[in-house]
């Protein structure tokens, strides 16, 4: 019997794996899977430090891998800009390594405070922080106050270590922004775009001018649930760079040293009237009140700044003002929204504002209270129309829009009550009423109402 020769190079049939071998292979596969999963989770956490998960939630994506170029969403948010004062000369005294150590030391103090108040840090710009607050202005204001409190503790540690304390300024503004991704195919970033962002940066710059730690806009003031919870006073009406319409700004002085804060509270009625008289060019009355403020609170820098402005006006005739309190407003086609009831109402409101300005210039403020009858009719006629349209067509920003209506009514009714009581100077009350109307026309009639009308037009509701 001849044995068959096996062909050269033939492959032997596979040998069945033992049960122990199969278990070892399975164990290796499971271990490799677990390692890959851990790495993926670590990568997700690492990306979360670069693009906050809260921003992903706002963009309605679950993971960083779902983010696409051009993703965007519109929101009403309070934006924060904070910056270290005189950082340039400070940084020049440090080596690059020391600069990094200092910046990280400072930012590590601020980041937990912002997060605790539901803030989202959008980006660090050197020593500056840009943060977003999506749940209302109260989170932003209380968060800013907490940041300034934390700064006190941080500075105590710096002094103990032999370093000089630092000071920061914080600006807050509330408005409608677009949150999304920008860039190119190989490099993109999350960002927030909108007029409200640019205004916030200008407010942070204003903290240096007025030597105030925290300045907010009228938009943020309107968005607060209870402004009386904080120590707030009107500071000025400014025209920020690149913008035509002025903006009212307010100082939040909760973080002032206890004695200074008490003094500011004590002389706030004097300060408020002095600012009004300055803008009304009643300089001697303003000087008299401002001197009392400075006497009560010698380190009240805004009071001293206004006192210096009064003296400058007397010597040079230069008056630091936006000019609205003298020349009034001019109706422009750009004010038209395209919805006749609103356009007609806004045009009438502008005329009433100009009439009030004329009355004030002529010194005829004894009868200025007639404006309140118009405002009662104005709000009773136009606000229900807007609110019904918002409800009917599910306007996404209806809640904030109605909040502005509510706050406006509260503010002018409070002024009306003071006018009827006759306890305040009519000149002062007329100025505050004028200020309220100018703010309302610029921030609501020309912004919030315009956005509402565009939404209704796109929905073919009007």
Secondary structure, 3 states (H helix, E strand, C coil): CCCCCCCCCCCCCCCCCCHHHHHHHHHHHHHHHHHHHHHHHHHHHHHHHHCCHHHHHHCCCCCHHHCCCCCEEEEEEEEEEEEECCHHHHHHCCCHHHHHHHHHHHHHHHHHHHHHCCEEEEEEECCEEEEEECCCHHHHHHHHHHHHHHHHHHHHHHHHCCCCCCCEEEEEEEEEEEEEEEECCCCEEEEEECHHHHHHHHHHHHHHHHCCCEEEEHHHHHHCCCHHHCCEEEEEEECCCCCCCCEEEEEECCCCCHHHHHHHHHCHHHHHHHHHHHHCCCHHHHHHHHHHHHHHCCCCHHHHHHHHHHHHHHHHCCCCCCCHHHHCCCCCHHHCCCCHHHHHHHHHHHHHHHHHHHHHHCCCCCCCCHHHHHHHHHHHHHHHHHHHHHHHCCCCCHHHHHHHHHHHHHHHHHHHHHHHHCCCCHHHHHHHHHHHHHHHHHHHHHHHHHHHHHHHHHCCCC
